[in-house]
Amino acid sequence: GVSDKKSNNIDVEINIIDEYPNTMKDEFEDERIDKLLALEDDSEMVEIRKEALVCEIVRELPDPCDKILWGFYRDGFSMKTLAEMYNYKNEGSVKVTKHRCSEKFRLRFIELSKRIF
């Protein structure tokens, strides 16, 4: 499946993702971003560089992306908790914001990782 691919197959993976309807695409993107932020199964050197890259990208993202992505992926807060913490009307609002932020993160990661890896 898509999730088995290593990060150096980024282009291939995106083409696969784009062929799925939106609901599937969201799940795949979230899964990919989970993996990027969890920094799974890579050699130690790549992992160190990837971790630095992930941190740099999240820090550069406009507010509230940094807070929401860290809160969700690193700290494991639920949408409900994030909504309360950052005064969103409801979980749906946070979800939409997280999705937009994830998309910004994904594009930036692809752009930068081409230079690094």
Biopython code that builds the backbone (N, CA, C, O; Angstrom):
import numpy as np
from Bio.PDB.StructureBuilder import StructureBuilder

atoms = [
    (1, "GLY", "N", (0.811, -1.213, 0.000)),
    (1, "GLY", "CA", (0.000, 0.000, 0.000)),
    (1, "GLY", "C", (0.839, 1.256, 0.000)),
    (1, "GLY", "O", (2.067, 1.189, 0.051)),
    (2, "VAL", "N", (0.192, 2.393, -0.056)),
    (2, "VAL", "CA", (0.873, 3.682, -0.114)),
    (2, "VAL", "C", (1.752, 3.902, 1.114)),
    (2, "VAL", "O", (2.858, 4.430, 1.003)),
    (3, "SER", "N", (1.259, 3.495, 2.284)),
    (3, "SER", "CA", (1.977, 3.814, 3.509)),
    (3, "SER", "C", (3.298, 3.056, 3.653)),
    (3, "SER", "O", (4.118, 3.401, 4.503)),
    (4, "ASP", "N", (3.510, 2.027, 2.828)),
    (4, "ASP", "CA", (4.763, 1.276, 2.908)),
    (4, "ASP", "C", (5.922, 2.006, 2.246)),
    (4, "ASP", "O", (7.083, 1.686, 2.499)),
    (5, "LYS", "N", (5.619, 2.973, 1.408)),
    (5, "LYS", "CA", (6.660, 3.657, 0.642)),
    (5, "LYS", "C", (7.609, 4.428, 1.551)),
    (5, "LYS", "O", (7.198, 4.998, 2.561)),
    (6, "LYS", "N", (8.854, 4.436, 1.185)),
    (6, "LYS", "CA", (9.844, 5.233, 1.919)),
    (6, "LYS", "C", (9.743, 6.691, 1.444)),
    (6, "LYS", "O", (9.203, 6.970, 0.374)),
    (7, "SER", "N", (10.265, 7.602, 2.250)),
    (7, "SER", "CA", (10.104, 9.028, 1.947)),
    (7, "SER", "C", (10.799, 9.455, 0.659)),
    (7, "SER", "O", (10.457, 10.500, 0.106)),
    (8, "ASN", "N", (11.771, 8.676, 0.163)),
    (8, "ASN", "CA", (12.436, 9.105, -1.078)),
    (8, "ASN", "C", (11.575, 8.838, -2.306)),
    (8, "ASN", "O", (11.970, 9.194, -3.416)),
    (9, "ASN", "N", (10.422, 8.228, -2.138)),
    (9, "ASN", "CA", (9.502, 8.017, -3.258)),
    (9, "ASN", "C", (8.366, 9.026, -3.231)),
    (9, "ASN", "O", (7.240, 8.715, -3.621)),
    (10, "ILE", "N", (8.659, 10.221, -2.775)),
    (10, "ILE", "CA", (7.625, 11.241, -2.579)),
    (10, "ILE", "C", (6.783, 11.471, -3.837)),
    (10, "ILE", "O", (5.555, 11.497, -3.749)),
    (11, "ASP", "N", (7.413, 11.640, -5.005)),
    (11, "ASP", "CA", (6.666, 11.935, -6.232)),
    (11, "ASP", "C", (5.682, 10.825, -6.583)),
    (11, "ASP", "O", (4.524, 11.085, -6.911)),
    (12, "VAL", "N", (6.153, 9.601, -6.511)),
    (12, "VAL", "CA", (5.314, 8.455, -6.819)),
    (12, "VAL", "C", (4.097, 8.443, -5.906)),
    (12, "VAL", "O", (2.963, 8.251, -6.347)),
    (13, "GLU", "N", (4.363, 8.650, -4.634)),
    (13, "GLU", "CA", (3.290, 8.595, -3.647)),
    (13, "GLU", "C", (2.208, 9.640, -3.919)),
    (13, "GLU", "O", (1.018, 9.346, -3.807)),
    (14, "ILE", "N", (2.613, 10.838, -4.270)),
    (14, "ILE", "CA", (1.642, 11.912, -4.501)),
    (14, "ILE", "C", (0.753, 11.580, -5.687)),
    (14, "ILE", "O", (-0.454, 11.813, -5.643)),
    (15, "ASN", "N", (1.342, 11.036, -6.750)),
    (15, "ASN", "CA", (0.534, 10.664, -7.906)),
    (15, "ASN", "C", (-0.529, 9.642, -7.535)),
    (15, "ASN", "O", (-1.662, 9.711, -8.011)),
    (16, "ILE", "N", (-0.157, 8.695, -6.685)),
    (16, "ILE", "CA", (-1.122, 7.698, -6.232)),
    (16, "ILE", "C", (-2.223, 8.383, -5.425)),
    (16, "ILE", "O", (-3.408, 8.136, -5.647)),
    (17, "ILE", "N", (-1.831, 9.228, -4.506)),
    (17, "ILE", "CA", (-2.796, 9.909, -3.645)),
    (17, "ILE", "C", (-3.792, 10.724, -4.475)),
    (17, "ILE", "O", (-4.993, 10.706, -4.206)),
    (18, "ASP", "N", (-3.288, 11.436, -5.482)),
    (18, "ASP", "CA", (-4.150, 12.319, -6.267)),
    (18, "ASP", "C", (-5.245, 11.573, -7.031)),
    (18, "ASP", "O", (-6.243, 12.175, -7.430)),
    (19, "GLU", "N", (-5.064, 10.272, -7.235)),
    (19, "GLU", "CA", (-6.068, 9.523, -7.993)),
    (19, "GLU", "C", (-7.263, 9.112, -7.140)),
    (19, "GLU", "O", (-8.280, 8.671, -7.674)),
    (20, "TYR", "N", (-7.152, 9.251, -5.837)),
    (20, "TYR", "CA", (-8.248, 8.838, -4.965)),
    (20, "TYR", "C", (-9.237, 9.970, -4.760)),
    (20, "TYR", "O", (-8.862, 11.140, -4.838)),
    (21, "PRO", "N", (-10.499, 9.638, -4.497)),
    (21, "PRO", "CA", (-11.459, 10.701, -4.163)),
    (21, "PRO", "C", (-11.023, 11.413, -2.881)),
    (21, "PRO", "O", (-10.211, 10.898, -2.112)),
    (22, "ASN", "N", (-11.573, 12.590, -2.674)),
    (22, "ASN", "CA", (-11.107, 13.446, -1.580)),
    (22, "ASN", "C", (-11.072, 12.804, -0.204)),
    (22, "ASN", "O", (-10.128, 13.026, 0.554)),
    (23, "THR", "N", (-12.081, 12.015, 0.132)),
    (23, "THR", "CA", (-12.078, 11.443, 1.476)),
    (23, "THR", "C", (-10.872, 10.537, 1.673)),
    (23, "THR", "O", (-10.218, 10.583, 2.715)),
    (24, "MET", "N", (-10.581, 9.721, 0.681)),
    (24, "MET", "CA", (-9.413, 8.838, 0.754)),
    (24, "MET", "C", (-8.147, 9.679, 0.805)),
    (24, "MET", "O", (-7.228, 9.403, 1.576)),
    (25, "LYS", "N", (-8.118, 10.691, -0.015)),
    (25, "LYS", "CA", (-6.939, 11.551, -0.102)),
    (25, "LYS", "C", (-6.621, 12.163, 1.264)),
    (25, "LYS", "O", (-5.462, 12.198, 1.676)),
    (26, "ASP", "N", (-7.640, 12.638, 1.956)),
    (26, "ASP", "CA", (-7.435, 13.225, 3.282)),
    (26, "ASP", "C", (-6.795, 12.215, 4.220)),
    (26, "ASP", "O", (-5.859, 12.534, 4.953)),
    (27, "GLU", "N", (-7.317, 10.981, 4.187)),
    (27, "GLU", "CA", (-6.765, 9.957, 5.074)),
    (27, "GLU", "C", (-5.317, 9.663, 4.742)),
    (27, "GLU", "O", (-4.486, 9.532, 5.641)),
    (28, "PHE", "N", (-5.006, 9.558, 3.460)),
    (28, "PHE", "CA", (-3.630, 9.296, 3.059)),
    (28, "PHE", "C", (-2.711, 10.437, 3.454)),
    (28, "PHE", "O", (-1.610, 10.207, 3.954)),
    (29, "GLU", "N", (-3.154, 11.653, 3.234)),
    (29, "GLU", "CA", (-2.309, 12.794, 3.576)),
    (29, "GLU", "C", (-2.074, 12.853, 5.071)),
    (29, "GLU", "O", (-0.953, 13.097, 5.519)),
    (30, "ASP", "N", (-3.124, 12.631, 5.844)),
    (30, "ASP", "CA", (-2.967, 12.643, 7.292)),
    (30, "ASP", "C", (-2.012, 11.547, 7.737)),
    (30, "ASP", "O", (-1.188, 11.749, 8.629)),
    (31, "GLU", "N", (-2.132, 10.383, 7.105)),
    (31, "GLU", "CA", (-1.255, 9.263, 7.442)),
    (31, "GLU", "C", (0.199, 9.618, 7.107)),
    (31, "GLU", "O", (1.113, 9.341, 7.883)),
    (32, "ARG", "N", (0.393, 10.231, 5.947)),
    (32, "ARG", "CA", (1.749, 10.643, 5.541)),
    (32, "ARG", "C", (2.322, 11.654, 6.507)),
    (32, "ARG", "O", (3.479, 11.552, 6.917)),
    (33, "ILE", "N", (1.515, 12.624, 6.868)),
    (33, "ILE", "CA", (1.993, 13.668, 7.772)),
    (33, "ILE", "C", (2.242, 13.075, 9.153)),
    (33, "ILE", "O", (3.197, 13.451, 9.831)),
    (34, "ASP", "N", (1.386, 12.152, 9.565)),
    (34, "ASP", "CA", (1.646, 11.419, 10.816)),
    (34, "ASP", "C", (3.042, 10.825, 10.778)),
    (34, "ASP", "O", (3.827, 10.956, 11.718)),
    (35, "LYS", "N", (3.331, 10.156, 9.643)),
    (35, "LYS", "CA", (4.628, 9.493, 9.507)),
    (35, "LYS", "C", (5.772, 10.502, 9.527)),
    (35, "LYS", "O", (6.795, 10.284, 10.176)),
    (36, "LEU", "N", (5.587, 11.608, 8.808)),
    (36, "LEU", "CA", (6.643, 12.623, 8.759)),
    (36, "LEU", "C", (6.909, 13.185, 10.149)),
    (36, "LEU", "O", (8.058, 13.336, 10.562)),
    (37, "LEU", "N", (5.831, 13.493, 10.863)),
    (37, "LEU", "CA", (6.010, 14.097, 12.172)),
    (37, "LEU", "C", (6.411, 13.069, 13.231)),
    (37, "LEU", "O", (7.008, 13.421, 14.248)),
    (38, "ALA", "N", (6.084, 11.810, 12.990)),
    (38, "ALA", "CA", (6.514, 10.758, 13.913)),
    (38, "ALA", "C", (7.925, 10.282, 13.542)),
    (38, "ALA", "O", (8.594, 9.611, 14.329)),
    (39, "LEU", "N", (8.360, 10.638, 12.339)),
    (39, "LEU", "CA", (9.705, 10.297, 11.858)),
    (39, "LEU", "C", (9.988, 8.801, 11.961)),
    (39, "LEU", "O", (10.939, 8.372, 12.614)),
    (40, "GLU", "N", (9.142, 8.027, 11.302)),
    (40, "GLU", "CA", (9.285, 6.571, 11.374)),
    (40, "GLU", "C", (10.369, 6.027, 10.451)),
    (40, "GLU", "O", (10.754, 6.637, 9.454)),
    (41, "ASP", "N", (10.830, 4.866, 10.834)),
    (41, "ASP", "CA", (11.758, 4.000, 10.106)),
    (41, "ASP", "C", (12.640, 4.643, 9.035)),
    (41, "ASP", "O", (12.387, 4.492, 7.840)),
    (42, "ASP", "N", (13.636, 5.333, 9.458)),
    (42, "ASP", "CA", (14.681, 5.815, 8.561)),
    (42, "ASP", "C", (16.019, 5.647, 9.271)),
    (42, "ASP", "O", (16.076, 5.435, 10.482)),
    (43, "SER", "N", (17.082, 5.746, 8.499)),
    (43, "SER", "CA", (18.398, 5.684, 9.132)),
    (43, "SER", "C", (18.549, 6.882, 10.070)),
    (43, "SER", "O", (17.870, 7.896, 9.909)),
    (44, "GLU", "N", (19.427, 6.759, 11.030)),
    (44, "GLU", "CA", (19.562, 7.783, 12.065)),
    (44, "GLU", "C", (19.903, 9.151, 11.481)),
    (44, "GLU", "O", (19.339, 10.162, 11.899)),
    (45, "MET", "N", (20.817, 9.188, 10.523)),
    (45, "MET", "CA", (21.230, 10.475, 9.938)),
    (45, "MET", "C", (20.065, 11.138, 9.218)),
    (45, "MET", "O", (19.820, 12.333, 9.386)),
    (46, "VAL", "N", (19.352, 10.364, 8.421)),
    (46, "VAL", "CA", (18.192, 10.905, 7.699)),
    (46, "VAL", "C", (17.158, 11.381, 8.713)),
    (46, "VAL", "O", (16.546, 12.436, 8.542)),
    (47, "GLU", "N", (16.973, 10.601, 9.757)),
    (47, "GLU", "CA", (15.991, 10.944, 10.793)),
    (47, "GLU", "C", (16.331, 12.281, 11.448)),
    (47, "GLU", "O", (15.447, 13.110, 11.667)),
    (48, "ILE", "N", (17.589, 12.489, 11.757)),
    (48, "ILE", "CA", (18.016, 13.747, 12.381)),
    (48, "ILE", "C", (17.741, 14.916, 11.445)),
    (48, "ILE", "O", (17.220, 15.950, 11.863)),
    (49, "ARG", "N", (18.098, 14.743, 10.162)),
    (49, "ARG", "CA", (17.856, 15.823, 9.195)),
    (49, "ARG", "C", (16.370, 16.055, 8.991)),
    (49, "ARG", "O", (15.912, 17.192, 8.876)),
    (50, "LYS", "N", (15.623, 14.955, 8.947)),
    (50, "LYS", "CA", (14.181, 15.072, 8.731)),
    (50, "LYS", "C", (13.515, 15.755, 9.921)),
    (50, "LYS", "O", (12.633, 16.597, 9.751)),
    (51, "GLU", "N", (13.939, 15.389, 11.115)),
    (51, "GLU", "CA", (13.373, 16.001, 12.317)),
    (51, "GLU", "C", (13.630, 17.506, 12.317)),
    (51, "GLU", "O", (12.736, 18.295, 12.623)),
    (52, "ALA", "N", (14.848, 17.896, 11.974)),
    (52, "ALA", "CA", (15.186, 19.326, 11.916)),
    (52, "ALA", "C", (14.321, 20.027, 10.875)),
    (52, "ALA", "O", (13.844, 21.140, 11.095)),
    (53, "LEU", "N", (14.128, 19.369, 9.750)),
    (53, "LEU", "CA", (13.319, 19.935, 8.663)),
    (53, "LEU", "C", (11.862, 20.092, 9.096)),
    (53, "LEU", "O", (11.253, 21.139, 8.873)),
    (54, "VAL", "N", (11.312, 19.059, 9.709)),
    (54, "VAL", "CA", (9.926, 19.107, 10.178)),
    (54, "VAL", "C", (9.746, 20.258, 11.167)),
    (54, "VAL", "O", (8.796, 21.035, 11.065)),
    (55, "CYS", "N", (10.665, 20.357, 12.120)),
    (55, "CYS", "CA", (10.571, 21.433, 13.128)),
    (55, "CYS", "C", (10.646, 22.798, 12.478)),
    (55, "CYS", "O", (9.885, 23.704, 12.822)),
    (56, "GLU", "N", (11.570, 22.943, 11.532)),
    (56, "GLU", "CA", (11.737, 24.223, 10.838)),
    (56, "GLU", "C", (10.466, 24.607, 10.082)),
    (56, "GLU", "O", (10.020, 25.752, 10.156)),
    (57, "ILE", "N", (9.887, 23.656, 9.359)),
    (57, "ILE", "CA", (8.678, 23.938, 8.576)),
    (57, "ILE", "C", (7.529, 24.330, 9.494)),
    (57, "ILE", "O", (6.843, 25.323, 9.249)),
    (58, "VAL", "N", (7.318, 23.547, 10.554)),
    (58, "VAL", "CA", (6.195, 23.844, 11.450)),
    (58, "VAL", "C", (6.379, 25.222, 12.080)),
    (58, "VAL", "O", (5.420, 25.983, 12.209)),
    (59, "ARG", "N", (7.604, 25.538, 12.471)),
    (59, "ARG", "CA", (7.867, 26.871, 13.053)),
    (59, "ARG", "C", (7.574, 27.995, 12.069)),
    (59, "ARG", "O", (7.099, 29.063, 12.457)),
    (60, "GLU", "N", (7.861, 27.749, 10.790)),
    (60, "GLU", "CA", (7.653, 28.799, 9.772)),
    (60, "GLU", "C", (6.197, 28.957, 9.365)),
    (60, "GLU", "O", (5.825, 29.993, 8.813)),
    (61, "LEU", "N", (5.363, 27.953, 9.624)),
    (61, "LEU", "CA", (3.963, 28.036, 9.208)),
    (61, "LEU", "C", (3.271, 29.173, 9.959)),
    (61, "LEU", "O", (3.584, 29.450, 11.117)),
    (62, "PRO", "N", (2.328, 29.823, 9.280)),
    (62, "PRO", "CA", (1.622, 30.925, 9.940)),
    (62, "PRO", "C", (0.806, 30.409, 11.122)),
    (62, "PRO", "O", (0.353, 29.264, 11.127)),
    (63, "ASP", "N", (0.628, 31.259, 12.109)),
    (63, "ASP", "CA", (-0.237, 30.972, 13.227)),
    (63, "ASP", "C", (-1.648, 30.758, 12.668)),
    (63, "ASP", "O", (-2.003, 31.507, 11.758)),
    (64, "PRO", "N", (-2.461, 29.851, 13.098)),
    (64, "PRO", "CA", (-2.277, 28.931, 14.217)),
    (64, "PRO", "C", (-1.738, 27.558, 13.795)),
    (64, "PRO", "O", (-1.799, 26.606, 14.574)),
    (65, "CYS", "N", (-1.217, 27.450, 12.578)),
    (65, "CYS", "CA", (-0.780, 26.139, 12.085)),
    (65, "CYS", "C", (0.232, 25.473, 13.006)),
    (65, "CYS", "O", (0.130, 24.283, 13.307)),
    (66, "ASP", "N", (1.206, 26.253, 13.448)),
    (66, "ASP", "CA", (2.231, 25.658, 14.299)),
    (66, "ASP", "C", (1.597, 25.046, 15.554)),
    (66, "ASP", "O", (1.896, 23.908, 15.917)),
    (67, "LYS", "N", (0.722, 25.810, 16.209)),
    (67, "LYS", "CA", (0.077, 25.335, 17.441)),
    (67, "LYS", "C", (-0.772, 24.090, 17.186)),
    (67, "LYS", "O", (-0.720, 23.121, 17.943)),
    (68, "ILE", "N", (-1.554, 24.134, 16.107)),
    (68, "ILE", "CA", (-2.482, 23.039, 15.842)),
    (68, "ILE", "C", (-1.742, 21.773, 15.422)),
    (68, "ILE", "O", (-2.059, 20.689, 15.911)),
    (69, "LEU", "N", (-0.768, 21.889, 14.530)),
    (69, "LEU", "CA", (-0.035, 20.696, 14.102)),
    (69, "LEU", "C", (0.749, 20.078, 15.254)),
    (69, "LEU", "O", (0.726, 18.860, 15.431)),
    (70, "TRP", "N", (1.437, 20.894, 16.034)),
    (70, "TRP", "CA", (2.159, 20.345, 17.187)),
    (70, "TRP", "C", (1.178, 19.744, 18.180)),
    (70, "TRP", "O", (1.392, 18.646, 18.693)),
    (71, "GLY", "N", (0.102, 20.470, 18.445)),
    (71, "GLY", "CA", (-0.883, 19.992, 19.410)),
    (71, "GLY", "C", (-1.467, 18.649, 19.012)),
    (71, "GLY", "O", (-1.651, 17.765, 19.849)),
    (72, "PHE", "N", (-1.756, 18.506, 17.724)),
    (72, "PHE", "CA", (-2.394, 17.275, 17.263)),
    (72, "PHE", "C", (-1.390, 16.134, 17.095)),
    (72, "PHE", "O", (-1.586, 15.040, 17.626)),
    (73, "TYR", "N", (-0.315, 16.398, 16.354)),
    (73, "TYR", "CA", (0.607, 15.312, 16.013)),
    (73, "TYR", "C", (1.633, 15.010, 17.097)),
    (73, "TYR", "O", (1.912, 13.843, 17.373)),
    (74, "ARG", "N", (2.190, 16.030, 17.707)),
    (74, "ARG", "CA", (3.237, 15.787, 18.693)),
    (74, "ARG", "C", (2.638, 15.504, 20.069)),
    (74, "ARG", "O", (3.052, 14.574, 20.761)),
    (75, "ASP", "N", (1.647, 16.329, 20.458)),
    (75, "ASP", "CA", (1.099, 16.218, 21.812)),
    (75, "ASP", "C", (-0.124, 15.306, 21.893)),
    (75, "ASP", "O", (-0.567, 14.936, 22.981)),
    (76, "GLY", "N", (-0.666, 14.947, 20.717)),
    (76, "GLY", "CA", (-1.774, 13.998, 20.693)),
    (76, "GLY", "C", (-3.101, 14.521, 21.221)),
    (76, "GLY", "O", (-3.941, 13.738, 21.663)),
    (77, "PHE", "N", (-3.304, 15.844, 21.182)),
    (77, "PHE", "CA", (-4.588, 16.403, 21.626)),
    (77, "PHE", "C", (-5.685, 16.068, 20.624)),
    (77, "PHE", "O", (-5.437, 15.980, 19.422)),
    (78, "SER", "N", (-6.890, 15.883, 21.128)),
    (78, "SER", "CA", (-8.035, 15.644, 20.247)),
    (78, "SER", "C", (-8.480, 16.972, 19.629)),
    (78, "SER", "O", (-8.084, 18.047, 20.078)),
    (79, "MET", "N", (-9.311, 16.872, 18.588)),
    (79, "MET", "CA", (-9.865, 18.073, 17.952)),
    (79, "MET", "C", (-10.670, 18.881, 18.978)),
    (79, "MET", "O", (-10.630, 20.111, 18.984)),
    (80, "LYS", "N", (-11.386, 18.181, 19.824)),
    (80, "LYS", "CA", (-12.219, 18.830, 20.846)),
    (80, "LYS", "C", (-11.327, 19.662, 21.786)),
    (80, "LYS", "O", (-11.625, 20.818, 22.086)),
    (81, "THR", "N", (-10.241, 19.049, 22.235)),
    (81, "THR", "CA", (-9.313, 19.742, 23.137)),
    (81, "THR", "C", (-8.701, 20.955, 22.443)),
    (81, "THR", "O", (-8.628, 22.036, 23.027)),
    (82, "LEU", "N", (-8.263, 20.778, 21.200)),
    (82, "LEU", "CA", (-7.666, 21.895, 20.453)),
    (82, "LEU", "C", (-8.679, 23.026, 20.268)),
    (82, "LEU", "O", (-8.335, 24.203, 20.376)),
    (83, "ALA", "N", (-9.930, 22.655, 19.987)),
    (83, "ALA", "CA", (-10.982, 23.667, 19.816)),
    (83, "ALA", "C", (-11.125, 24.495, 21.095)),
    (83, "ALA", "O", (-11.244, 25.719, 21.043)),
    (84, "GLU", "N", (-11.112, 23.819, 22.232)),
    (84, "GLU", "CA", (-11.238, 24.527, 23.513)),
    (84, "GLU", "C", (-9.991, 25.367, 23.808)),
    (84, "GLU", "O", (-10.096, 26.513, 24.246)),
    (85, "MET", "N", (-8.813, 24.787, 23.564)),
    (85, "MET", "CA", (-7.567, 25.494, 23.862)),
    (85, "MET", "C", (-7.415, 26.787, 23.057)),
    (85, "MET", "O", (-6.954, 27.806, 23.573)),
    (86, "TYR", "N", (-7.812, 26.724, 21.785)),
    (86, "TYR", "CA", (-7.578, 27.880, 20.906)),
    (86, "TYR", "C", (-8.855, 28.604, 20.511)),
    (86, "TYR", "O", (-8.896, 29.312, 19.505)),
    (87, "ASN", "N", (-9.902, 28.417, 21.317)),
    (87, "ASN", "CA", (-11.165, 29.158, 21.146)),
    (87, "ASN", "C", (-11.807, 29.044, 19.769)),
    (87, "ASN", "O", (-12.266, 30.036, 19.203)),
    (88, "TYR", "N", (-11.835, 27.829, 19.238)),
    (88, "TYR", "CA", (-12.573, 27.612, 17.991)),
    (88, "TYR", "C", (-14.029, 27.354, 18.340)),
    (88, "TYR", "O", (-14.352, 26.914, 19.443)),
    (89, "LYS", "N", (-14.916, 27.642, 17.363)),
    (89, "LYS", "CA", (-16.342, 27.436, 17.596)),
    (89, "LYS", "C", (-16.630, 25.971, 17.891)),
    (89, "LYS", "O", (-17.405, 25.648, 18.791)),
    (90, "ASN", "N", (-15.988, 25.076, 17.112)),
    (90, "ASN", "CA", (-16.240, 23.640, 17.288)),
    (90, "ASN", "C", (-15.090, 22.828, 16.689)),
    (90, "ASN", "O", (-14.132, 23.371, 16.138)),
    (91, "GLU", "N", (-15.224, 21.510, 16.818)),
    (91, "GLU", "CA", (-14.182, 20.612, 16.309)),
    (91, "GLU", "C", (-14.023, 20.724, 14.795)),
    (91, "GLU", "O", (-12.915, 20.623, 14.268)),
    (92, "GLY", "N", (-15.147, 20.935, 14.101)),
    (92, "GLY", "CA", (-15.120, 21.061, 12.641)),
    (92, "GLY", "C", (-14.201, 22.186, 12.175)),
    (92, "GLY", "O", (-13.447, 22.032, 11.215)),
    (93, "SER", "N", (-14.274, 23.309, 12.865)),
    (93, "SER", "CA", (-13.432, 24.462, 12.506)),
    (93, "SER", "C", (-11.951, 24.122, 12.641)),
    (93, "SER", "O", (-11.138, 24.493, 11.795)),
    (94, "VAL", "N", (-11.615, 23.415, 13.709)),
    (94, "VAL", "CA", (-10.222, 23.021, 13.928)),
    (94, "VAL", "C", (-9.785, 22.052, 12.845)),
    (94, "VAL", "O", (-8.670, 22.138, 12.331)),
    (95, "LYS", "N", (-10.681, 21.121, 12.500)),
    (95, "LYS", "CA", (-10.369, 20.110, 11.490)),
    (95, "LYS", "C", (-10.035, 20.764, 10.153)),
    (95, "LYS", "O", (-9.065, 20.392, 9.492)),
    (96, "VAL", "N", (-10.850, 21.743, 9.763)),
    (96, "VAL", "CA", (-10.620, 22.446, 8.502)),
    (96, "VAL", "C", (-9.275, 23.164, 8.556)),
    (96, "VAL", "O", (-8.492, 23.097, 7.608)),
    (97, "THR", "N", (-9.011, 23.844, 9.657)),
    (97, "THR", "CA", (-7.735, 24.559, 9.817)),
    (97, "THR", "C", (-6.571, 23.585, 9.780)),
    (97, "THR", "O", (-5.565, 23.845, 9.120)),
    (98, "LYS", "N", (-6.698, 22.460, 10.486)),
    (98, "LYS", "CA", (-5.626, 21.461, 10.514)),
    (98, "LYS", "C", (-5.363, 20.941, 9.105)),
    (98, "LYS", "O", (-4.214, 20.754, 8.705)),
    (99, "HIS", "N", (-6.438, 20.709, 8.360)),
    (99, "HIS", "CA", (-6.270, 20.193, 6.996)),
    (99, "HIS", "C", (-5.508, 21.192, 6.123)),
    (99, "HIS", "O", (-4.593, 20.815, 5.391)),
    (100, "ARG", "N", (-5.893, 22.465, 6.206)),
    (100, "ARG", "CA", (-5.187, 23.501, 5.430)),
    (100, "ARG", "C", (-3.722, 23.585, 5.847)),
    (100, "ARG", "O", (-2.833, 23.706, 5.005)),
    (101, "CYS", "N", (-3.485, 23.519, 7.140)),
    (101, "CYS", "CA", (-2.121, 23.584, 7.661)),
    (101, "CYS", "C", (-1.312, 22.375, 7.206)),
    (101, "CYS", "O", (-0.140, 22.498, 6.850)),
    (102, "SER", "N", (-1.948, 21.208, 7.220)),
    (102, "SER", "CA", (-1.274, 19.980, 6.784)),
    (102, "SER", "C", (-0.878, 20.085, 5.323)),
    (102, "SER", "O", (0.200, 19.646, 4.921)),
    (103, "GLU", "N", (-1.763, 20.671, 4.540)),
    (103, "GLU", "CA", (-1.485, 20.863, 3.114)),
    (103, "GLU", "C", (-0.278, 21.799, 2.921)),
    (103, "GLU", "O", (0.607, 21.516, 2.114)),
    (104, "LYS", "N", (-0.252, 22.902, 3.660)),
    (104, "LYS", "CA", (0.896, 23.823, 3.592)),
    (104, "LYS", "C", (2.170, 23.110, 4.008)),
    (104, "LYS", "O", (3.221, 23.263, 3.384)),
    (105, "PHE", "N", (2.059, 22.329, 5.072)),
    (105, "PHE", "CA", (3.206, 21.582, 5.568)),
    (105, "PHE", "C", (3.706, 20.621, 4.493)),
    (105, "PHE", "O", (4.902, 20.558, 4.209)),
    (106, "ARG", "N", (2.772, 19.873, 3.898)),
    (106, "ARG", "CA", (3.118, 18.857, 2.898)),
    (106, "ARG", "C", (3.862, 19.482, 1.717)),
    (106, "ARG", "O", (4.901, 18.977, 1.291)),
    (107, "LEU", "N", (3.327, 20.573, 1.199)),
    (107, "LEU", "CA", (3.947, 21.234, 0.042)),
    (107, "LEU", "C", (5.344, 21.735, 0.377)),
    (107, "LEU", "O", (6.278, 21.577, -0.410)),
    (108, "ARG", "N", (5.477, 22.336, 1.541)),
    (108, "ARG", "CA", (6.769, 22.874, 1.971)),
    (108, "ARG", "C", (7.778, 21.737, 2.204)),
    (108, "ARG", "O", (8.956, 21.857, 1.867)),
    (109, "PHE", "N", (7.296, 20.649, 2.779)),
    (109, "PHE", "CA", (8.180, 19.507, 3.046)),
    (109, "PHE", "C", (8.720, 18.939, 1.740)),
    (109, "PHE", "O", (9.911, 18.649, 1.626)),
    (110, "ILE", "N", (7.839, 18.782, 0.759)),
    (110, "ILE", "CA", (8.244, 18.230, -0.534)),
    (110, "ILE", "C", (9.298, 19.146, -1.161)),
    (110, "ILE", "O", (10.337, 18.689, -1.638)),
    (111, "GLU", "N", (9.010, 20.427, -1.149)),
    (111, "GLU", "CA", (9.906, 21.417, -1.746)),
    (111, "GLU", "C", (11.297, 21.361, -1.090)),
    (111, "GLU", "O", (12.313, 21.310, -1.782)),
    (112, "LEU", "N", (11.329, 21.371, 0.239)),
    (112, "LEU", "CA", (12.613, 21.378, 0.947)),
    (112, "LEU", "C", (13.314, 20.031, 0.906)),
    (112, "LEU", "O", (14.541, 19.981, 0.811)),
    (113, "SER", "N", (12.563, 18.938, 0.976)),
    (113, "SER", "CA", (13.213, 17.643, 1.053)),
    (113, "SER", "C", (13.923, 17.287, -0.259)),
    (113, "SER", "O", (14.872, 16.502, -0.260)),
    (114, "LYS", "N", (13.467, 17.859, -1.360)),
    (114, "LYS", "CA", (14.156, 17.630, -2.639)),
    (114, "LYS", "C", (15.578, 18.166, -2.575)),
    (114, "LYS", "O", (16.504, 17.597, -3.153)),
    (115, "ARG", "N", (15.727, 19.266, -1.862)),
    (115, "ARG", "CA", (17.065, 19.867, -1.742)),
    (115, "ARG", "C", (17.970, 19.076, -0.791)),
    (115, "ARG", "O", (19.188, 19.029, -0.965)),
    (116, "ILE", "N", (17.349, 18.458, 0.210)),
    (116, "ILE", "CA", (18.139, 17.841, 1.279)),
    (116, "ILE", "C", (18.465, 16.385, 1.012)),
    (116, "ILE", "O", (19.590, 15.946, 1.251)),
    (117, "PHE", "N", (17.478, 15.619, 0.511)),
    (117, "PHE", "CA", (17.671, 14.165, 0.446)),
    (117, "PHE", "C", (18.103, 13.686, -0.928)),
    (117, "PHE", "O", (18.303, 12.488, -1.129)),
]
sb = StructureBuilder()
sb.init_structure("model")
sb.init_model(0)
sb.init_chain("A")
sb.init_seg("    ")
for serial, (resi, resn, name, xyz) in enumerate(atoms, 1):
    if name == "N":
        sb.init_residue(resn, " ", resi, " ")
    sb.init_atom(name, np.array(xyz, "f"), 0.0, 1.0, " ", f" {name:<3s}", serial, name[0])
structure = sb.get_structure()
